[in-house]
């Protein structure tokens, strides 16, 4: 659920600045730091208004497919696929309306008692930073974002080997 909220926030912040485009794609790095360690992840995502595809490419392979309030997570290391339905979807408009500029090009929004710090570059989301419920510092940085690219709609359909365990 926490991941879906983060993805929703990214999607919402991306579309909050310019609703005149159909999709948004970007590479990303995600750094999760605790007192004793740091993990870095890389991947890419494709966002449309009602659906998303999020792919982690390293250090392990994982895909997340979202279609409205349905989510499918394919975890290749575990050879499993999780299907879930999200009952509670964040009210993104409420979150964005209360986001406040704290310095030029930096916004702060709060959702479920978590502060999200959004850095902008040329009026586009560059990064989102927050501290999770385990006191990990999480930083997601977007690289080479693009709007209105030609997207094969098949990217939003979950793909996984038939021998993977299915969790519902």
BELGIMO-V645089 format. One record per residue. RES is the residue in one small letter. PHI is phi in whole degrees, 0 to 359 (none if undefined). OMEGA is omega in whole degrees, -180 to 180 (none if undefined). D_FIRST is the distance of its C-alpha to the first C-alpha in whole Angstrom. Layout:
RES/PHI/OMEGA/D_FIRST  RES/PHI/OMEGA/D_FIRST
This chain:
x/none/-180/0  x/300/180/4  x/297/-180/5  x/298/178/5  x/299/180/6  x/298/179/9  x/298/178/10  x/298/179/10  x/296/178/12  x/301/179/14  x/302/-179/15  x/297/180/16  x/293/178/18  x/299/-177/20  x/281/-179/21  x/294/-176/22  x/273/-178/25  x/204/-178/26  x/274/-176/25  x/268/175/28  x/233/-173/27  x/273/-178/25  x/210/-178/23  x/213/178/22  x/233/178/22  x/197/165/22  x/276/179/22  x/212/166/20  x/238/178/20  x/232/179/17  x/248/178/19  x/240/-175/17  x/243/172/20  x/243/179/21  x/298/-172/24  x/248/-175/25  x/204/175/23  x/217/176/22  x/239/179/20  x/241/-179/20  x/238/177/19  x/225/177/20  x/177/178/19  x/210/177/19  x/216/175/18  x/230/-179/19  x/240/166/18  x/234/-174/19  x/297/-177/19  x/246/-178/17  x/208/-178/16  x/208/172/15  x/230/-177/16  x/233/-176/14  x/237/171/17  x/270/-178/17  x/253/176/21  x/208/7/21  x/281/175/22  x/228/-175/20  x/270/-179/19  x/203/177/16  x/237/177/15  x/231/180/12  x/244/178/13  x/234/175/12  x/229/-174/14  x/56/-178/14  x/252/176/11  x/252/-179/11  x/230/176/10  x/232/180/12  x/242/179/11  x/254/-179/15  x/248/-173/16  x/291/179/19  x/298/-180/20  x/268/-176/19  x/51/179/20  x/217/179/17  x/232/179/15  x/251/176/12  x/249/179/12  x/212/175/10  x/241/-178/10  x/268/-179/8  x/281/-177/10  x/248/179/9  x/255/-178/9  x/301/175/10  x/277/-174/14  x/297/179/15  x/301/179/19  x/296/180/19  x/296/-176/17  x/291/-179/19  x/296/-179/22  x/266/176/22  x/297/-176/21  x/241/175/25  x/285/179/27  x/257/170/28  x/210/176/30  x/304/179/31  x/70/176/28  x/223/-180/26  x/243/175/23  x/230/176/21  x/231/179/18  x/235/175/16  x/218/-179/13  x/48/177/12  x/63/174/15  x/243/176/14  x/272/177/17  x/249/179/16  x/252/-175/19  x/248/177/20  x/258/180/23  x/252/172/25  x/220/-176/28  x/53/179/31  x/62/177/28  x/239/177/25  x/294/177/22  x/256/180/23  x/204/175/20  x/228/-178/17  x/230/177/17  x/200/174/16  x/249/-176/15  x/277/-175/12  x/292/178/12  x/259/-179/15  x/68/173/17  x/279/174/16  x/269/-177/18  x/244/177/16  x/231/175/18  x/248/-179/17  x/244/180/21  x/268/-179/21  x/230/177/25  x/54/178/27  x/293/178/25  x/221/177/26  x/249/172/27  x/52/176/28  x/273/177/28  x/284/-176/29  x/239/174/26  x/285/-178/27  x/299/178/25  x/295/-180/24  x/298/-178/22  x/272/179/19  x/263/-178/20  x/302/179/18  x/231/179/21  x/196/178/21  x/296/-178/24  x/293/-178/25  x/276/179/25  x/289/175/22  x/291/-180/20  x/251/176/18  x/245/178/15  x/237/none/14
